[in-house]
């Protein structure tokens, strides 16, 4: 039997509890912390009436609460139903009407697209949000989900072929549809990612793919199953991703003063970036093809048609 997402997390929590599962805004989440928070939230969801098979709408950018909520649903046997963060009220309202979620967990900046949803579809006391002020919006804070958490034993993890996630499509060819994933299909997808992505034990990954989409879901589950720590970003941003990789996009004032111009703007910028990050290898490519490889402000190599070395 293949390892399920819940089984993979619990394995790491038991065998290497203090190892980093992921990092968010410089804060380290260990496997032990992630497993404990997921367990607490699962019990909190149960205390708020969520039962196995119920749908829980998740409406967040990439953030720790999104990771915790996925694993809490897996633990409880509820169905995680992530909502696209780019969808407007016009798109979300009919989706929520079809979903009929037992509970909504979102973030305050996105909630404006859900707030007008009729109470018959999503009752006000079933709406919870993170990172914002709540009173004026008539919703409850994320922390309230942990109040009155039940001490009763949770049901065992759902059967391999029962729904665990409902991923919605983009709606390019019509109304968005729901794609069902079970623990079995999640396990199979994760195994394929690990097999073909060539992970190594020294890898540290960057997760910028949206976890409300299958790409982000499969990738972060794969990192956790393999045991590769990852840096969690709210979303894809070229500057942010490159900074996490150790490359500065804006040369420092020192680099501007001490590193001479070299073969045009791109090659000059590349040389100065490499000066700022001595351990980084920078490859500068011009629009017309010349390539230069730089490290620590020096030229390691260049194509025959590249700019002359300084």
Rosetta silent file (secondary structure, phi, psi, omega in degrees, C-alpha in Angstrom):
SEQUENCE: XXXXXXXXXXXXXXXXXXXXXXXXXXXXXXXXXXXXXXXXXXXXXXXXXXXXXXXXXXXXXXXXXXXXXXXXXXXXXXXXXXXXXXXXXXXXXXXXXXXXXXXXXXXXXXXXXXXXXXXXXXXXXXXXXXXXXXXXXXXXXXXXXXXXXXXXXXXXXXXXXXXXXXXXXXXXXXXXXXXXXXXXXXXXXXXXXXXXXXXXXXXXXXXXXXXXXXXXXXXXXXXXXXXXXXXXXXXXXXXXXXXXXXXXXXXXXXXXXXXXXXXXXXXXXXXXXXXXXXXXXXXXXXXXXXXXXXXXXXXXXXXXXXXXXX
SCORE:     score description
SCORE:     0.000 S_00000001
   1 L     0.000  133.665 -178.956    0.000    0.000    0.000 S_00000001
   2 L   -71.634  154.537  177.614    1.336    3.416   -0.947 S_00000001
   3 L   -70.856  132.243  176.367    2.025    6.058    1.690 S_00000001
   4 L   -87.240  163.043  176.685   -0.811    8.553    2.106 S_00000001
   5 H   -54.600  -42.943  178.929   -0.164   12.265    2.731 S_00000001
   6 H   -63.756  -43.146  179.862   -1.213   11.846    6.369 S_00000001
   7 H   -63.035  -39.137  179.699    1.006    8.799    6.784 S_00000001
   8 H   -64.165  -45.150  179.567    4.008   10.617    5.307 S_00000001
   9 H   -63.545  -45.271 -179.126    3.635   13.580    7.673 S_00000001
  10 H   -63.987  -35.570  177.776    3.197   11.360   10.730 S_00000001
  11 H   -60.559  -47.541 -179.620    6.265    9.323    9.742 S_00000001
  12 H   -68.689  -36.766  179.916    8.458   12.432    9.688 S_00000001
  13 H   -63.925  -29.596 -179.684    6.862   13.791   12.862 S_00000001
  14 H   -88.238  -34.084 -174.478    7.791   10.578   14.660 S_00000001
  15 H   -95.864  -26.259  179.148   11.236    9.939   13.162 S_00000001
  16 L  -146.925   61.276 -170.311   12.601   13.500   12.752 S_00000001
  17 L   -59.035  -33.815 -174.826   10.206   15.759   14.663 S_00000001
  18 L   -90.912    0.318  177.901   12.498   18.794   14.926 S_00000001
  19 L   -74.255  150.884 -177.849   13.504   18.849   11.247 S_00000001
  20 E   -74.716  126.408  171.495   12.170   21.682    9.120 S_00000001
  21 E   -86.031  -46.932  176.400    9.138   20.867    6.989 S_00000001
  22 E  -158.304  167.238  179.490    8.901   24.388    5.544 S_00000001
  23 E  -126.344  133.489  178.712    9.812   28.016    6.181 S_00000001
  24 E  -133.456  118.794 -178.356    7.417   30.929    5.868 S_00000001
  25 L    50.752   47.104  177.859    8.611   34.529    6.347 S_00000001
  26 L    72.023   -0.021  178.691   11.727   33.256    8.154 S_00000001
  27 E   -95.226  127.858 -176.852    9.587   31.178   10.554 S_00000001
  28 E   -90.737  128.344  172.911   10.453   27.483   10.646 S_00000001
  29 E  -106.749  115.650  177.623    7.664   24.926   10.789 S_00000001
  30 E   -83.059  165.906  176.730    8.930   21.536   11.916 S_00000001
  31 H   -61.220  -38.605  179.906    7.239   18.247   11.074 S_00000001
  32 H   -63.255  -45.719 -179.837    6.218   17.932   14.716 S_00000001
  33 H   -63.488  -44.059 -179.583    4.631   21.381   14.773 S_00000001
  34 H   -62.611  -44.560 -179.915    2.792   20.821   11.498 S_00000001
  35 H   -64.574  -40.936 -179.903    1.431   17.453   12.648 S_00000001
  36 H   -65.679  -44.093 -179.851    0.363   18.868   16.027 S_00000001
  37 H   -65.411  -38.528  178.240   -1.382   21.884   14.486 S_00000001
  38 H   -64.746  -39.891  178.051   -3.166   19.678   11.952 S_00000001
  39 H   -63.955  -45.022  179.439   -4.337   17.389   14.771 S_00000001
  40 H   -61.869  -43.487 -179.269   -5.581   20.373   16.804 S_00000001
  41 H   -67.786  -38.512  178.071   -7.420   21.831   13.832 S_00000001
  42 H   -58.761  -41.983  178.288   -8.977   18.467   12.972 S_00000001
  43 H   -68.868  -35.796  176.910  -10.342   18.289   16.513 S_00000001
  44 H   -66.020  -41.039  176.790  -11.507   21.900   16.277 S_00000001
  45 H   -61.239  -43.202  178.867  -13.325   21.200   13.022 S_00000001
  46 H   -61.621  -39.339  179.389  -15.004   18.201   14.648 S_00000001
  47 H   -66.262  -24.993  178.115  -16.048   20.392   17.588 S_00000001
  48 L   -94.119   15.630  171.480  -17.647   22.788   15.092 S_00000001
  49 L    91.036    5.750  178.540  -19.708   19.993   13.591 S_00000001
  50 L   -79.632  130.238 -177.825  -17.571   18.982   10.618 S_00000001
  51 L  -118.533  163.683  175.507  -17.834   15.258    9.980 S_00000001
  52 L   -54.217  134.278 -178.383  -16.059   12.823    7.664 S_00000001
  53 L    92.826  -15.548  175.846  -17.266   13.425    4.115 S_00000001
  54 L   -71.741  153.935  179.969  -18.188   17.067    4.759 S_00000001
  55 E   -99.668  132.212  178.377  -16.690   19.688    2.454 S_00000001
  56 E  -117.154  116.176 -179.391  -14.462   22.415    3.853 S_00000001
  57 E   -79.219  127.992  179.017  -13.837   25.385    1.555 S_00000001
  58 E  -114.484  119.799 -171.421  -10.239   26.665    1.717 S_00000001
  59 E  -132.069   75.227 -175.152   -9.790   30.151    0.290 S_00000001
  60 L  -142.709  155.412  165.205   -6.236   31.333    0.921 S_00000001
  61 L   -71.743  176.541  175.898   -3.018   32.228   -0.766 S_00000001
  62 L   -62.600  121.959  179.162   -0.064   29.991    0.079 S_00000001
  63 L  -164.049  162.659 -177.316    0.394   30.264    3.837 S_00000001
  64 H   -55.972  -38.301 -179.011    0.901   27.906    6.810 S_00000001
  65 H   -61.090  -30.715  178.106   -2.822   27.828    7.626 S_00000001
  66 H   -67.833  -43.543  178.470   -3.490   26.413    4.159 S_00000001
  67 H   -62.631  -47.694 -179.856   -1.027   23.568    4.743 S_00000001
  68 H   -59.523  -42.606 -176.907   -2.452   22.896    8.208 S_00000001
  69 H   -64.911  -41.058  176.530   -6.022   22.928    6.885 S_00000001
  70 H   -56.489  -52.262 -176.206   -5.265   20.372    4.169 S_00000001
  71 H   -68.097  -31.398  176.209   -3.764   17.918    6.655 S_00000001
  72 H   -64.278  -42.344  177.207   -6.551   18.552    9.184 S_00000001
  73 H   -63.287  -42.702  178.286   -9.127   17.616    6.543 S_00000001
  74 H   -59.507  -43.336 -177.357   -7.115   14.504    5.642 S_00000001
  75 H   -65.064  -42.334 -176.893   -6.930   13.559    9.322 S_00000001
  76 H   -78.901  -24.688 -174.078  -10.647   14.067    9.948 S_00000001
  77 L    91.449    9.792  173.801  -11.803   12.531    6.688 S_00000001
  78 L   -78.485  164.707 -177.784  -13.384   15.798    5.548 S_00000001
  79 E  -101.851  116.223  176.684  -13.043   16.863    1.914 S_00000001
  80 E   -74.417  128.118 -179.037  -10.748   19.834    1.316 S_00000001
  81 E  -124.516   83.435 -179.593  -12.240   22.100   -1.349 S_00000001
  82 E   -69.256  141.035 -179.907   -9.680   24.792   -2.263 S_00000001
  83 L  -109.070  138.260  178.191  -11.053   27.820   -4.106 S_00000001
  84 L   -60.551  130.778 -177.451   -9.114   29.717   -6.763 S_00000001
  85 L   -73.701  -18.188  179.663   -7.908   32.992   -5.290 S_00000001
  86 L   -84.501  -11.309 -177.695   -8.383   34.820   -8.619 S_00000001
  87 L   -70.477  144.380  176.389  -12.109   34.035   -8.776 S_00000001
  88 L   -94.702  178.743  177.820  -14.586   36.844   -8.171 S_00000001
  89 H   -56.905  -40.932 -177.662  -17.944   36.692   -6.417 S_00000001
  90 H   -59.840  -30.897  179.199  -19.651   35.940   -9.737 S_00000001
  91 H   -89.795  -34.978 -176.144  -17.550   32.790  -10.077 S_00000001
  92 H   -76.401  -35.640 -175.926  -17.409   31.787   -6.417 S_00000001
  93 H   -58.227  -51.306  178.804  -21.120   32.100   -5.600 S_00000001
  94 H   -66.585  -29.899  177.269  -22.319   29.306   -7.928 S_00000001
  95 H   -66.424  -44.139  178.994  -19.377   27.145   -6.905 S_00000001
  96 H   -66.783  -32.969  176.796  -20.224   27.499   -3.225 S_00000001
  97 H   -63.627  -37.667  178.126  -23.865   26.788   -4.024 S_00000001
  98 H   -74.799  -37.670 -177.720  -22.787   23.500   -5.593 S_00000001
  99 H   -70.177  -41.675 -172.424  -20.277   22.690   -2.865 S_00000001
 100 L    48.819   61.283 -175.662  -22.541   23.459    0.100 S_00000001
 101 L   -68.122  146.915  175.064  -19.513   23.521    2.410 S_00000001
 102 L   -74.563  -20.897 -176.207  -19.872   22.692    6.074 S_00000001
 103 E  -160.419  149.830  176.738  -17.278   25.378    6.813 S_00000001
 104 E  -121.780  129.526  173.212  -15.314   28.139    5.064 S_00000001
 105 E  -123.413  116.057 -178.373  -11.716   29.060    5.964 S_00000001
 106 E  -136.391 -171.009  173.359  -10.333   32.042    4.092 S_00000001
 107 E  -120.211  153.058 -167.056   -8.195   35.113    4.478 S_00000001
 108 H   -60.675  -34.359 -177.622   -9.516   38.589    5.000 S_00000001
 109 H   -69.817  -20.539  179.805   -8.148   40.055    1.762 S_00000001
 110 H  -100.497  -16.462 -172.104  -10.052   37.472   -0.297 S_00000001
 111 H   -63.614  -22.942 -179.253  -13.213   37.339    1.792 S_00000001
 112 L   -57.959  -25.415  179.402  -14.793   40.312   -0.009 S_00000001
 113 L   -85.629   -2.089  179.221  -15.562   37.925   -2.885 S_00000001
 114 L  -117.260  -26.170 -174.690  -17.413   35.581   -0.531 S_00000001
 115 L   -49.937  -40.787 -177.994  -19.065   38.003    1.895 S_00000001
 116 L   -75.708   -4.935 -178.391  -22.217   38.534   -0.255 S_00000001
 117 L   -59.123  134.760 -175.876  -22.908   34.785   -0.535 S_00000001
 118 L   -59.846  142.952 -178.983  -26.376   34.041    0.791 S_00000001
 119 L   -62.784  -23.631  177.901  -26.583   32.664    4.332 S_00000001
 120 L   -69.867  -21.850  177.894  -28.626   29.711    3.064 S_00000001
 121 L   -90.778  -42.947 -178.770  -25.510   28.594    1.145 S_00000001
 122 L  -143.849  102.881 -175.857  -22.903   29.484    3.765 S_00000001
 123 L   -63.314  145.212 -179.181  -24.140   30.446    7.210 S_00000001
 124 H   -55.854  -36.309 -177.827  -22.327   33.387    8.873 S_00000001
 125 H   -79.309    4.553  177.138  -21.260   31.249   11.843 S_00000001
 126 H  -108.779   13.142 -176.837  -19.538   28.822    9.446 S_00000001
 127 E  -111.841  124.803 -178.913  -17.155   31.457    8.088 S_00000001
 128 E  -131.011  140.972 -178.511  -13.627   31.790    9.513 S_00000001
 129 E  -134.895  156.591  177.675  -10.778   33.991    8.318 S_00000001
 130 E  -111.024  161.369  170.644   -7.096   34.509    9.046 S_00000001
 131 L    51.293   54.945  176.318   -4.900   37.617    9.227 S_00000001
 132 L  -171.396  179.670  173.478   -7.371   40.419    9.606 S_00000001
 133 L   -89.456  142.386 -165.882   -9.940   42.234   11.709 S_00000001
 134 L  -113.347  -32.556 -171.088  -13.132   40.308   11.988 S_00000001
 135 H   -57.371  -43.871 -175.807  -15.846   42.206   13.837 S_00000001
 136 H   -70.186  -17.470 -178.508  -16.722   44.534   10.975 S_00000001
 137 H   -98.786   -7.171  178.013  -16.994   41.611    8.554 S_00000001
 138 L    68.735   26.582  178.031  -19.225   39.461   10.739 S_00000001
 139 L  -121.091  170.242 -177.677  -16.943   36.440   10.533 S_00000001
 140 E  -102.770  150.947  179.684  -14.946   34.521   13.112 S_00000001
 141 E   -75.454  154.955  176.209  -11.163   34.422   13.470 S_00000001
 142 H   -49.880  -40.931 -175.999   -9.082   31.365   12.601 S_00000001
 143 H   -60.844  -27.103 -179.645   -8.156   31.014   16.276 S_00000001
 144 H   -66.471  -19.873  178.459  -11.799   30.318   17.166 S_00000001
 145 H   -66.314  -20.039 -178.028  -11.557   27.038   15.281 S_00000001
 146 H   -93.604   -5.750  177.867   -9.360   25.727   18.081 S_00000001
 147 L   -70.936  140.062  175.963  -11.842   26.615   20.821 S_00000001
 148 L    58.597   29.649  177.321  -13.590   23.677   22.436 S_00000001
 149 L   -57.322  133.313 -176.185  -11.542   21.194   20.408 S_00000001
 150 L   -72.119  146.355  174.861  -12.846   17.741   21.170 S_00000001
 151 L   -94.776   -2.814 -178.692  -10.760   15.193   23.062 S_00000001
 152 L   -67.267  153.259  178.353  -12.673   12.319   21.522 S_00000001
 153 L   -64.417  132.285  175.675  -10.827    9.958   19.237 S_00000001
 154 L   -75.744  154.435  177.083  -10.978   11.063   15.636 S_00000001
 155 L   -64.691  155.690  178.346  -12.138    8.578   13.080 S_00000001
 156 L   -63.206  161.768 -179.192   -9.387    6.724   11.290 S_00000001
 157 L   -54.907  149.198 -176.216   -8.082    8.199    8.059 S_00000001
 158 L   -63.167  157.062  178.800  -10.538    7.890    5.166 S_00000001
 159 L   -60.466  153.769 -174.906  -10.496    4.873    2.922 S_00000001
 160 L   -54.441  -29.854 -172.487   -8.066    5.001    0.011 S_00000001
 161 L  -113.690   21.211  172.244  -10.836    5.541   -2.537 S_00000001
 162 L   -96.495  149.854 -178.474  -13.052    8.047   -0.759 S_00000001
 163 E   -57.890  137.407  176.484  -12.877   11.723   -1.807 S_00000001
 164 E  -122.186  -31.322 -178.663  -10.202   13.764   -0.013 S_00000001
 165 E  -140.339  141.630  170.102   -9.851   16.862   -2.227 S_00000001
 166 E  -116.948  105.358  178.464  -12.081   18.651   -4.730 S_00000001
 167 E   -92.928  129.941  178.370   -9.922   20.733   -7.084 S_00000001
 168 E   -93.200  143.576  178.503  -11.813   23.211   -9.245 S_00000001
 169 L   -80.536  172.831 -174.419  -10.861   23.807  -12.848 S_00000001
 170 L   -76.372  -20.313 -178.696  -10.303   27.270  -14.316 S_00000001
 171 L    83.160   20.712 -177.910  -13.567   27.391  -16.255 S_00000001
 172 L   -60.879  -39.591 -175.516  -11.893   28.160  -19.582 S_00000001
 173 L  -104.120   10.488 -178.639  -14.366   26.078  -21.589 S_00000001
 174 L   159.252 -159.024  177.234  -17.434   26.600  -19.402 S_00000001
 175 L   -63.175  140.350  176.450  -18.415   26.628  -15.751 S_00000001
 176 L   -54.916  141.400 -179.760  -15.563   25.519  -13.443 S_00000001
 177 L  -112.222  164.218  177.916  -15.750   21.815  -12.654 S_00000001
 178 E  -106.600  130.534  177.503  -14.650   19.829   -9.629 S_00000001
 179 E  -107.402  123.877 -176.202  -11.989   17.143   -9.969 S_00000001
 180 E   -87.444  132.207  170.381  -12.056   14.527   -7.218 S_00000001
 181 E  -121.588  137.284  176.954   -8.851   13.241   -5.659 S_00000001
 182 E  -105.949  169.319  173.353   -8.753   10.411   -3.174 S_00000001
 183 H   -54.119  -34.028 -179.861   -5.889    9.422   -0.865 S_00000001
 184 H   -67.967  -44.622 -179.085   -5.003    6.825   -3.505 S_00000001
 185 H   -72.025  -33.497  174.964   -4.793    9.305   -6.398 S_00000001
 186 H   -63.508  -44.111  179.384   -2.885   11.804   -4.254 S_00000001
 187 H   -61.700  -42.909 -179.920   -0.401    9.088   -3.307 S_00000001
 188 H   -64.638  -42.566  179.856    0.022    8.034   -6.926 S_00000001
 189 H   -64.108  -43.388  179.421    0.538   11.637   -8.069 S_00000001
 190 H   -63.623  -42.895  178.492    3.079   12.304   -5.336 S_00000001
 191 H   -60.216  -39.372  179.196    5.005    9.133   -6.178 S_00000001
 192 H   -66.415  -40.973  178.074    5.194   10.203   -9.830 S_00000001
 193 H   -61.802  -49.021 -178.924    6.498   13.654   -8.890 S_00000001
 194 H   -61.707  -39.118 -178.445    9.178   12.205   -6.622 S_00000001
 195 H   -65.416  -40.900 -170.814   10.162    9.649   -9.244 S_00000001
 196 H  -100.511  -13.466 -179.792   10.577   12.105  -12.107 S_00000001
 197 H   -87.798  -11.333  174.568   11.745   15.303  -10.404 S_00000001
 198 L    66.026   46.599  177.783   14.981   13.752   -9.182 S_00000001
 199 L   -62.634  151.306  171.119   14.969   14.962   -5.574 S_00000001
 200 L  -127.625  164.477 -175.884   18.128   14.593   -3.501 S_00000001
 201 L   -67.777  -15.334 -179.419   18.600   14.595    0.255 S_00000001
 202 L   -95.847    0.022 -174.585   20.298   17.998    0.109 S_00000001
 203 L   -71.491  139.770  165.267   17.487   19.765   -1.737 S_00000001
 204 L  -122.277  122.168 -172.029   15.685   22.794   -0.349 S_00000001
 205 E   -98.351  163.741  171.644   12.685   23.613   -2.513 S_00000001
 206 E  -117.357  125.099  178.924   10.715   26.786   -3.193 S_00000001
 207 E  -107.035   99.705  176.422    6.929   26.485   -3.205 S_00000001
 208 L  -116.108   -7.149  177.173    5.408   29.356   -5.137 S_00000001
 209 L   -70.360  142.726 -176.371    2.828   27.336   -7.069 S_00000001
 210 L   -66.865  125.929 -178.924   -0.722   27.951   -5.791 S_00000001
 211 L   -74.870   -7.766  172.620   -1.750   25.279   -3.321 S_00000001
 212 L   -82.097   -4.766  179.718   -5.364   25.809   -4.379 S_00000001
 213 L  -113.391  155.564 -178.009   -4.319   24.296   -7.727 S_00000001
 214 H   -59.185  -33.166 -178.590   -3.240   20.728   -8.393 S_00000001
 215 H   -62.150  -47.808  179.081    0.298   21.876   -9.278 S_00000001
 216 H   -71.008  -36.466  178.414    0.896   23.420   -5.878 S_00000001
 217 H   -61.785  -51.508 -177.839   -0.967   20.676   -4.049 S_00000001
 218 H   -64.770  -37.715 -176.481    1.038   17.854   -5.610 S_00000001
 219 H   -69.263  -47.112 -177.444    4.357   19.654   -5.236 S_00000001
 220 H   -69.940  -32.867  174.380    4.089   20.513   -1.544 S_00000001
 221 H   -64.572  -35.119  178.462    2.767   17.040   -0.694 S_00000001
 222 H   -67.316  -42.455  179.384    5.748   15.612   -2.592 S_00000001
 223 H   -60.907  -43.794 -178.768    8.238   17.740   -0.678 S_00000001
 224 H   -68.891  -41.536  179.341    6.797   16.629    2.642 S_00000001
 225 H   -63.368  -42.580 -179.352    6.636   12.974    1.662 S_00000001
 226 H   -72.040  -27.383 -177.215   10.237   12.995    0.415 S_00000001
 227 L    93.248   22.013  178.542   11.399   15.007    3.415 S_00000001
 228 L   -93.891  117.395  177.622   12.725   17.989    1.445 S_00000001
 229 L   -63.735  150.875 -179.977   12.233   21.271    3.328 S_00000001
 230 E  -137.176  152.616  174.358   10.711   24.060    1.299 S_00000001
 231 E   -93.169  120.235 -176.183   10.412   27.835    1.416 S_00000001
 232 E   -93.124  121.513  176.089    6.725   28.735    1.195 S_00000001
 233 L  -110.215  146.730 -179.198    5.864   31.879   -0.795 S_00000001
 234 L   -57.169  -34.300  179.308    2.376   33.397   -0.978 S_00000001
 235 L  -170.454 -178.495 -179.111    2.517   33.123   -4.755 S_00000001
 236 L   -79.079  127.701  174.584    4.837   33.343   -7.700 S_00000001
 237 L  -145.479  119.946 -173.236    6.830   36.536   -7.909 S_00000001
 238 H   -57.153  -43.949  179.476   10.014   36.533   -9.985 S_00000001
 239 H   -61.701  -45.832 -178.198   11.842   38.922   -7.666 S_00000001
 240 H   -63.984  -42.070 -179.726   10.844   36.972   -4.572 S_00000001
 241 H   -64.096  -44.790 -179.432   11.808   33.601   -6.033 S_00000001
 242 H   -66.345  -34.683  176.613   15.204   34.849   -7.166 S_00000001
 243 H   -64.320  -38.913  177.339   15.864   36.418   -3.788 S_00000001
 244 H   -65.062  -27.710  177.587   15.168   33.060   -2.156 S_00000001
 245 L   -82.080   -3.047  174.994   17.695   31.558   -4.558 S_00000001
 246 L    93.348   15.447 -179.339   20.273   34.046   -3.323 S_00000001
 247 L  -112.320  124.789  177.723   20.380   36.407   -6.299 S_00000001
 248 L   -82.035  135.652  178.540   19.803   40.127   -5.776 S_00000001
 249 L   -88.785  -20.104  177.750   17.769   41.843   -8.462 S_00000001
 250 L  -119.155  115.071 -179.213   18.965   45.323   -7.506 S_00000001
 251 L   -59.494  146.926  177.927   22.738   45.720   -7.163 S_00000001
 252 L   -69.962  164.779  177.107   23.917   47.249   -3.926 S_00000001
 253 H   -61.604  -34.963  178.761   25.363   50.755   -3.802 S_00000001
 254 H   -63.270  -44.063  179.247   28.779   49.193   -3.190 S_00000001
 255 H   -63.682  -39.540  178.735   28.499   47.109   -6.364 S_00000001
 256 H   -60.470  -38.062 -176.988   27.429   50.166   -8.333 S_00000001
 257 H   -79.276  -37.758 -168.604   30.515   52.049   -7.120 S_00000001
 258 H   -98.681  -20.828 -176.395   33.138   49.314   -7.305 S_00000001
 259 L  -104.467  119.569 -176.973   32.135   47.179  -10.312 S_00000001
 260 L   -71.212  156.314  174.801   32.715   48.757  -13.696 S_00000001
 261 L   -62.164  150.821 -174.015   30.223   48.574  -16.543 S_00000001
 262 L  -151.766  105.287  169.357   30.725   45.581  -18.820 S_00000001
 263 L    62.669   34.260  177.528   29.225   44.901  -22.239 S_00000001
 264 L   101.301  171.786 -172.074   25.834   46.528  -21.856 S_00000001
 265 H   -60.935  -46.534 -175.567   23.130   46.713  -19.225 S_00000001
 266 H   -65.148  -43.304 -178.391   22.454   42.962  -18.814 S_00000001
 267 H   -71.895  -35.858  176.352   26.097   41.963  -18.522 S_00000001
 268 H   -64.685  -46.169  178.853   26.856   44.883  -16.223 S_00000001
 269 H   -61.403  -44.827  178.793   23.893   43.999  -13.996 S_00000001
 270 H   -59.262  -41.392  179.291   24.896   40.329  -13.983 S_00000001
 271 H   -64.405  -41.444 -179.591   28.447   41.202  -12.991 S_00000001
 272 H   -71.070  -37.041  174.280   27.210   43.405  -10.142 S_00000001
 273 H   -58.375  -45.477 -177.783   24.698   40.788   -8.957 S_00000001
 274 H   -66.093  -30.658  175.725   27.508   38.249   -8.763 S_00000001
 275 H   -64.947  -41.925 -179.526   29.620   40.719   -6.787 S_00000001
 276 H   -69.355  -31.345 -179.313   26.815   41.080   -4.226 S_00000001
 277 L  -123.166   81.561 -172.906   26.327   37.301   -3.951 S_00000001
 278 L   -57.973  -25.694 -178.279   29.816   35.778   -4.264 S_00000001
 279 L   -85.097   -8.639 -177.291   28.545   32.202   -3.960 S_00000001
 280 L   -90.806  140.094  171.095   26.048   32.631   -6.815 S_00000001
 281 E   -97.467  123.343 -175.797   26.884   31.855  -10.423 S_00000001
 282 E  -110.594  131.886  177.478   25.166   34.389  -12.697 S_00000001
 283 E  -112.758  117.714  179.267   24.513   33.810  -16.392 S_00000001
 284 E  -102.873  128.572 -178.834   23.866   36.950  -18.435 S_00000001
 285 E  -124.209  124.839  177.823   22.198   36.536  -21.832 S_00000001
 286 L   -84.860  161.153 -178.638   21.771   39.413  -24.287 S_00000001
 287 L   -60.621  -31.480 -178.278   18.821   39.741  -26.609 S_00000001
 288 L   -94.929    9.756  169.115   21.047   39.033  -29.605 S_00000001
 289 L   115.157  -29.298 -177.521   22.572   35.915  -28.082 S_00000001
 290 L   -57.841  140.662 -177.897   25.918   36.602  -26.296 S_00000001
 291 E  -124.111  137.071  176.358   26.287   34.692  -23.038 S_00000001
 292 E  -132.702  136.903  177.127   28.564   35.478  -20.087 S_00000001
 293 E  -108.938  127.522 -174.136   29.077   33.438  -16.921 S_00000001
 294 E  -130.812  149.990  173.885   30.088   35.444  -13.845 S_00000001
 295 E  -150.399  133.682  176.612   30.948   34.821  -10.223 S_00000001
 296 L    53.572   36.918  177.422   32.030   37.240   -7.494 S_00000001
 297 L    80.491    2.502 -178.647   32.257   40.080   -9.994 S_00000001
 298 E  -114.616  154.709  178.892   34.592   38.189  -12.316 S_00000001
 299 E   -88.221  120.476  176.494   34.013   36.628  -15.742 S_00000001
 300 E   -88.263  -29.636 -178.969   34.312   32.845  -15.694 S_00000001
 301 E  -174.847  159.459  179.654   33.508   32.398  -19.379 S_00000001
 302 E  -153.064  153.770  178.300   31.786   33.960  -22.345 S_00000001
 303 L   -72.227  158.676 -177.422   30.546   32.950  -25.750 S_00000001
 304 L   -55.254  -32.712 -179.143   32.706   33.896  -28.776 S_00000001
 305 L   -95.717   12.839 -179.906   30.330   36.701  -29.689 S_00000001
 306 L   -79.298  172.950 -178.968   30.050   37.925  -26.116 S_00000001
 307 L   -67.209  148.476  178.884   31.458   41.211  -24.805 S_00000001
 308 L   -63.141  141.761  179.693   35.207   41.367  -24.255 S_00000001
 309 L   -64.245  140.865 -179.972   36.302   40.533  -20.728 S_00000001
 310 L   -70.942    0.000    0.000   37.228   43.586  -18.672 S_00000001
